[in-house]
């Protein structure tokens, strides 16, 4: 009976993993791995759009032709001036940025301390404005014929690179007078920082009070980031955060179908574009009333943004609104210091409550050890120590089952023609020996959420990118180049299976071996850090099982299945 239950548990677990994997792929807008359906054909954008999405009709709409605005939309006059357009580069110690005088927008961001996933000799590029990839940050004013991100602006002269010993660099744009308003936009970059201060100074040059509203938005295409694995899926798309509703991810598919659900207005929170390991986010000071919007611009472009409501500005007066743009890696400790809830762009899903303390512990271990690979090994070891008594109880139960297995086998052979009596006799043996057939499963089931949470910690942590372990493993975020760790992990999984009692039914025996093999195949394409974690867990489990079996007088033996 125990063998049957164990086999059923394996089958249910394996099939559940397959279904969950496929559902997770679909949840993130990707094609299912095991049960794929034809992918919808989407048209490419004819040209990179550089216009904002709209929360309402007052925000300038997108247009295929550069420098033009949608007819009939208030604020379209802001795009009219035809001034020479310029793009220039700005460099700090961690960022290589590209600015556009059209709207004073940020249209390129290269991470100088991050290697590209496809070509490790190049730097990773997050923001860009090309074909087919578009990912830019824009701001402007609405509420009248005011300067927008389509307005030709003038860049003030000044240094374009952070000099040695210099800790701060500014880039200043000034718009022409439009609708009685002039917009001065100042970007301030700091050494070692991925967050950029952006001050918007709104000057009323007219003779009457004005009530402009400031919008900040992120525009990107809906393509999957280059270099991502097809064997595991991470979220790519917009997100909105408020203290009230917390973190809300928005799938591109939901935007396509006009089913996007998110908070529409608040006095706190941020908007972000999220992908594996990296994110961009617009931040406003708390207390500033803001409206959130998410919109599809054309066949491939989407935007997420905020509109800040400002107090009326009297004639001849000015008002400054400070914002920040984060463009960089999802380093949890850094994000926590910038804004409440910003660390949630590093998405652990429903296991966040377990994943956050696990990441904290992993980070502390790294500070002591200095190597992320050995920190993973140490963390798994600590978890095994923490769950020692639970595991001991499970392995003790399995050892008892192994000890009485010869009696069970003999009884089954003797009563094979009388199933009812066989069941009664089996239960009698369990009662006499004080064995719980499920005793080996329940303690392990309790630990599953913890180890799944650790899986997401390792999968989501950008610190693993380019982090070496030993010898041939130079990047814990990339698959093992020689498949040594996956092979060892597969062998350890088979060893665990061999240490368990062999089921009498050949079909059960086959399933007991086939399911671990199927599960192991995926690890050949997983990041080395994840495989290292699983291998370490397997080896420690085998060692503990071996010790407990020996102490209980049940010498470990290898039970190979009979496939006759």
N, C-alpha and C positions, 0 to 999 in steps of 0.2 A: 504493500500500500504506500509505503514511504517513497519507493522508487517511482510509482505512478505519479504521486503528487509532485515529486521533484521534477519529473519530466514535464508535467503539465506547467509547472512554474517556469521552467526554461522556455517552453514553447510560447507561453503567454508573454514572458519577458522579451523574448526575441522578436515576436510579431509586434508587440507594443513599441519596441524600439524602431522597427521599420515604419510603422504608422506614424509615430511621433516625428520621425525624421522627415517623412514626406509632408506632414502637416506643417512642420516648422519651415520647410522650404517654401511651401505655398504661402505661409503667413508673412514671409518676407518678400513676397512678390516674385519668387523664383520658381523655375520648373521643378516638379517633383523628381526625386532621384530614382525611386523604385517603381512608382506608378505614374509616369509622366503623361501629360495630356498635351495636345498641340499648343504651342505657344502662340499668343495673338501677335499678328504682324502689325508693327507700329511704324508710322512714317517718320523719316528723319526730318529734322528741322532744316529748312532750306538755307537759313543763315542764322548765326548766333544772335539771339535776341538779347538786347541790353536794356530793355524797358522793364518797369516794375509790374508786379502783379497788383491787383486792386482789391481792397477790402470793400470798396464801393465805387461808384462811377466817378468819384472826384479824384481818384488816383490815376495818373497818366497810364494809358494802356500800351501794350506791346505793339511794335510795328516791325515789319520785315526790313524796311529800308532804314538804314542808319541815319539818325538825325531828324527823322520825321516823327510825328505824333499822330495818334488816332483822331480823326476828324470828329468834331462835335463834343469833345471831352474837355471840361474845364481844365485849364492848366496847360493845354496843348501849345499855347503861345510860348511857353517856356523853352520849347525845343527849337524855336524859329531861328535864333541867331546862328549864322554860319561862320564860325571862327575856325582858324587852323587847329586841327586836332593833334594832340601830342600824347604819346605814351612814354613814360620814363621809369627807370628802375631805381629802387632804394634798397640798401642792404644793411642789415645789422649782423650780429654774431650768430643769430639763429634763423633769421628770415631773409629771403630774397624776394622783394615785393615788386609788383608792377602796378603803377597808377595810371589812370586815364583822365585827361583834362575834361573829357565829356562827363560832366557831373561830379568830377573829383572822386571817381569810383575806384575801388580796389579790384583789379581784374586778374591778378596773378599772385600766388604765394607758394614759394618753394621752401621746403624745410631743409636747412643747411646741415642739420645734424641727424637727418633721417635718410636712409637709403631707399631707393625705389624698389618696389616689390618685384618688378619684372627685370630691371637692369640695376644690379647693386652698385654699379659704378656711377650711377646718376643719383641726384638728390630726389627725394619724393616731392611731387607737385600736388598741392591740394586745390588751390584756386587757379583757374585758367579760363581763357576766353578764346576758344578755337572751334574747330569742327571735327568730330561731333560733340566734343566735351566742352561744356560751359558751366562755370561755377564762379560767381562773382558776388561782391558785396556792394550795395548801393544805398544811398540816402537822398532825400530831397524834401521839398515842401509842397503841401496841397492846401486847398482852401481858396485859391485864386490863381491868377496868371503868374505864379511865383517860380523861382528856380527849382528845377527838378534834377534828377540824375541824368536827364537828357540835355541839360543846359551846357553850352560851351563855357567853360570856366578858365581862369588864368592861374597858372601855378607860379607861386612866388619863388624867386631864385634862392638858392641855399644849398648846403651840403646834401649829397645823396647817399652818403655812406657813413656809418658810425665809425668815427676815428678812434685810434688807440687812446685810451684814457677817457673817452667821452662816454657818458652813460645815457644820453638822451638825444633824439633826433626828431625834428618836426618837419612836416610837409604841409604847406598851406595853399588852399585854393580859394579864389574869390570869384563870385559870379557877377555878371552885369546887373544893373538895376532893372528888375522885371516886376511889373505890377506894384511898383512903389516899395519893393523889398530887395535887399541885397543879402546873399548868403555867403558867409565866410566859414570855410570848413578847414579845421586844423587837425591833422593826424599826428599823434605823438608816440614814437616808438622808443622802447627802453631796452637796454642791454639785458640779454638773457631772458626776455619776456616774449610770450606769444600773445598777450593781450595788448591791444592798441587803444589808446585813449583817442576819442574823436569828439572834438568840440564844434558845435554848430552855433555860430553867432549870427542871429537874425537881426538885421538892421532895417528899421522902418525909415525909408527915405522920402515917404510921401507926406501928405498934409492931413491924413486921417488915420485913425487907429486901424490896425489890421489884426486878424486872428488866424494866422497860418497854423498848420499842423505839420509836425515832422514825422516822416516815415523812414523806417530803416528796414531793409529787406535783404534776404539771401536768395539768389536765383541759381538753380543748377539743373542739369539734365537728369533724366531718369535712368541713365545707364548704370549697370553694375560696375563698381570700381575695378580698374584693371588689376590683374594679378590675384584676385580672390579665388579661393578654392571652390571647386564644384562639389566637394564632399562634406562641407559644413556651411551653414548659412548664418550670416549676421545681418542686422538691420541696416538698411540704407534709406534715408528719407528725412523729412522735417519732423520737428518735435516742438512742443509748447510746454512751458512749465509755469505754474503759479503755486503760491503757498496753499491755496484752497484745493485745487484739483490735482496738484502734484504733477508728475511727469507724464505727458501724453504723446506717444508716438503716433505718427500719421503716415499711413502707407500711401505710396504713389497711386496704387490701385483704387484706394478709397477716394482720393482726389479726382481721379478719372471718372468715377461713378457718382460724384457729388455726395458722398457718404462720409466725408471727413468729420469727425467729432472732436471738438476741442473747445476750451473756454474762449469766449469772444472778447471779454473785457476784464481788466483787473488793475490794481495799483501797484503790482509787483510782478516779477516773473521775467522770463526771457524767451526768445525764439532761437532755434538751432537747426542746422543741417548736420546729420549724423551719418557716419559710415564706420566701417571696421577700423579701429585704432585712432581715428581722427574726427574732429568736429570743428564747426564754426558756430559762433553764437553772438547775437546782438544783446547787449546788456544796457539797461537804463537804471538810474537811481530809483530806489524804492520811494513810493509816494507819488511818482509821476503817473498820472492816469494814462492808460494805454489800451488800444484795441489791437487784437491779434487777427491776422488774416493768413489764409493758405489758399493758393490758387494755381491752376494749370494755365500756362501762358500759350503754349502751342503744342504741337505733336510730341515734343520731347522735353519741354522746359517747365519747371515748377518753381514756385516761390513761396517763402514763408516770411512774415514780417510783423512789425508793430507800427502803430500810428500813435504818436504822443500828442495829447491834447495840451495846448499851451494857453496861458493867460493872454488877453489882448495886449498888443504892443502899441503904445502911444506914438504919435507922429514925432519923428526925430529921436525916438528912443531905440534901444536894442535889448535883446534878450539872448542869453547863452544857455544852451542845453548840452550837457555832457553825456556822452555815451561811451561804451567800450565795445570793441569787437575782438572776440577771441578766435584765433585761427591757429590751430596746432594739434598736438597729440593729446589723447585722453589720459593724461597723467592725473590720477585721482587726487593725490595730495595737493597738486597745484590748483585743480579746478575747485576744490573745496574752499580755498582761500579767496576766490574771485567773486563768487555770488552764491547765495543759498540755492542748493539743489543742482548746481551746475555739474557736479560730479556724476549726476545720474545719466548724462549723455553716454557714459560708459555703462552700457545697459547689461545688467545681470538678470533681467526678467523678474519672475515671481519669486526667485530665491535671493533677492537682494539682501534680505535680513540676515541670511547666512553668509552670503558672499562677501559683504563689506568687512566683517571681522576677519574672515579668512585672508582677504587681501592685506588688511592691516598687519596680521601676523606674518604673512609672507614678506611684506615690506620690512618689518623689523628684523626678520631673519637675514634678509639681504644686507641690511646695514651691518650686521655682525659678521657675515660670511664673505660678502662681496662678490658672490657669484650666483646668478639666478638659478642655474641648474642645480647646484648643491642646496640652494634655499628650497627648491621644490622637494628634493629628497628629504631634507630636514622637516619640512612641514608635514609631509605624509607620515614620517616617523612619529611626529608629535601627535598626529591624529590617531595613529595606531595605538599609541600609549594611552590616549584619552579614552579610546573605545576598547581597551584591552579586555576588560571584564565582560563586556557584551560579546566580543569575539570569542573569548574563552568559553562562555556559556554555549555559544553556537557550535563551536568545534567539539566541545564535550558531548553535546547531544549527538553530533554526527559520529563521534567515536563510539558512543553506546550503540548507535544504529549499526555501525560497522561490526561491532563485537557480536551482536545477535544476528547478523546477516546470514551466517551458515544455518542457524536454526530456521530462519525465515525461508531460506532456499529449500531446505529439506522438507519443510511443511508444505510449501507450494507444490513441490514435486509429488508429495504423497497425496495431497488433496486436490490435485489439478482438475479432477472430474466433479468436484463438489465446491463450486465457488462460494456458496453461502457459508458452509462450514469453514472454508479457508479464511474467510473474512473474520468469523468469530474467533478462530484459533489465533489469527494474527493479533487481534485486539487483546486477547488473553495474554499473549507473550509481552505485548507492550505494557500491560498493567503489572505483570509480574516483575518485569525488568525496570519499571518506572521510567519508560522512554516516551517522550512526546515526539511523534513523527514530524511535527512542524517546528520543533524546538530549534533546529538548525537554521530555519529561514527567518523567523521573526526578528532576532537580534540584528541580522544583516540588513533586513528591510528598513530598520530604524536609521541606519547609517547612510542609506542611499541618497537622501536629500543633501547631506553634507558633501558627499563626494561629487554629486552633480553640480553643486554650487562651486566647488573647487575647480571643476571642469570649466565653468563659465569664467571664473577668475583668470585661469591660465589662457583661455581663448581670447579674452577681452583685453588683457594687459599689454599695452604698447611697449612696456619695458622689455618684453620678450623679443621684440624685433631687433635682430642683429646681435642679440646677447649670446655669447658663446658658453659652452659647458666644458667639455673636455675633447681633446683630439679632433675627431672628424666633425663634431657638432659645433658649427660656427654660428648658427642662428636657431634659437629655440622656437621662433615663430614660423620656421620653414620646415618642410618634411625632411627627415633624415636622408641625406644624399646617397648613402649606401645601404639604407633600409636595415641597418644593424639593430637599432632599437625596436622597430616593428617585429623583426624576426624573433628577438629575445622575448618580446611581449607575447607573441603567439605561442612560443614554446612554454613560457611560464603558465599561460592559460591552459594549455594541454596537460601540463604537469598537475595543475590543480584538479582538472577533470579526472586524471588517472588516479589521484589519491582518494577519490570518492569510491564507495562501493559500486561495483559494476551491476547495472540493472539486469535482471534475468531475461527480459524481453529484448530480442535483437533490435526491434524498431526503436525502443526506448534508448538502447545503447547507442544506436546511430545518431539519434537526436541529441544525446548528451555530448557528442563529439562534434556534430555538424554545427550546432548553434554557436559554440565558442569560436569555431573557425570562421564562420560568417561574420561574427562580430569583430574578429581580429583583422579581417581584410581591410576594413575601413581605416584602420590605424596606419596603414602603409602610406596614406595620403594626408594624415593629420600632422599638425605641427609637432616638432620633436619634443617640445616641452610637455605637451599633453601625453605623448607616448611614454616619456620618462616618468611622469606622475603615475600612470597606470601600471607600468612595469614595476616601479618601486612598491606600489600597493600590492601587486601580485606576489612579489618575492617575500615581503613581510608577512603576508597572509599564509603563504606556504610554510615559512619558518615557524609561525605560531601554531599552525595546524599540526606540524610535525612534532613539536615539543609537547603539545597537549595530548596527542595520541600516544606518545611514548610514555608520558607520566601516567596515563590511564591503563597502561598495559596492553594497548592495542598497537603493536608495531606497524609503522607505515608500510604499505605495500602498493605496488602499482597495478591497477586493475584495468587491463586493456579490454576493450569491448570485443565481442564475438559477432562478426557480421554474417554469419551463416544463415 
